[in-house]
Amino acid sequence: MKVAVLIVAAGRGQRVGGDVPKQYLPVGGKIILRRSIEAFLNVPAVNLVQIVIHQNDHELYQQATAGLSILPPVTGGATRQQSVMRGLQALGIHEPELVLIHDAARPFVTPEQINHIISKAVDHGAAIPVLPLTDTIKRIDGDSIVTTVERRTLIRAQTPQAFRFKLIFMAHKRMTRHNDATGALTDDCAVAESCGIRVLTIAGDERNFKITTSEDITRAEEMIRQNLSDIRTGMGLDVHGFEPGKQVILGGVAIAHDKKLKGHSDADVALHALTDAMFGAIGDGDIGSHFPPDDDQWRGVNSAVFLKHAAKLLADKGGVIANIDLTIICEAPKIGPHREAICDNIAAVLGLETARISVKATTTERLGFTGRREGIAAQAIVTIRLPE
């Protein structure tokens, strides 16, 4: 059976606060949307993954999904229902038999739950995970309680919600035509219900919560930390000499100087040291073993490529970066005016909050090759957290 996943990521997520939609915020060193996508890519039964995004988020989306094997994104509509319809239309040409529709802001769905939902939807045509209500429920009028609602027949719906593809596609088509009368429907089960489709409920998972507020971000960070108890540290050291030129590249930032650094790639001594520290922390060789200096494909390449590769290897192991401490050693150029830009660039490359990155500079009091202004050295220490 061909199984497709449709992840809805077109919302604005304004209750979290800030300028970036919540699905593009990092938790535990990884973007929320990427976590959600990878959850499904790790399930062999899933054949296709389609993302629906906001028209203004293409750059954020490309950064969040770099290197993932998924279909090109689809631009969403004004409501969730419209966005899902556009995603289903895009999936239609691939002729999936089953589709799982998921909120991008639920990054902690497990492979076990995904497989369970797929199995039940295959048997029953439609299935969704649900949770019981534990609080007493009141109906109000303004700020006054009108009555107490019987909670035994009430549940909380989660995603992914799984359906036979043709079944939910036709239901969405029908409800699109009737939308003016019914109003926008807030989940796909509601679309199915409106068309008389019976939906099976299965046990949900409290860990599969939807990130909606800043408090949810804090909860997500804490949940990740609790599951990552294997703490490791790696150290990297790199040196590059000067040659004639007009600028140096440090931490991905171009700094005007009367020389440049000599090297096979862009000679970014700071990112090289950081990359080696990452490889050291995960016990996977060094930068030369992954990117041989005699290989012409790396000539002049942006060293962010090396750092992203190391970060991907860490992510593949289920780990996150806890802290980065980078020291650049030179007499010139002055690093202080560029410290913030270097920190911001490293944070952008790694999808990491800047609070976890320290960039420092020092001299050797005019001693040694750096003191003689013959080159620049950099040292990096990286602390990571891995699952036991």
Secondary structure, 3 states (H helix, E strand, C coil): CCEEEEEEECCCCHHHCCCCCHHHCEECCEEHHHHHHHHHHCCCCCCEEEEEECCCCHHHHHHHHCCCCCCCCEECCCCHHHHHHHHHHHHHCCCCCEEEEEECCCCCCCHHHHHHHHHHHHHHCEEEEEEECCCCEEEEECCEEEEEECCCCCEEECCCEEEEHHHHHHHHHHHHHCHHHHCCCCCHHHHHHHCCCCCEEEECCCCCCCCCCHHHHHHHHHHHHHHCCEEEEEEEEEEEEEEECCEEEECCEEEECCEEECCCCCCCHHHHHHHHHHHHHHCCCCHHHHCCCCCHHHCCCCCHHHHHHHHHHHHHCCCEEEEEEEEEECCCCCCHHHHHHHHHHHHHHHCCCHHHEEEEEECCCCCHHHHCCCEEEEEEEEEEEECC
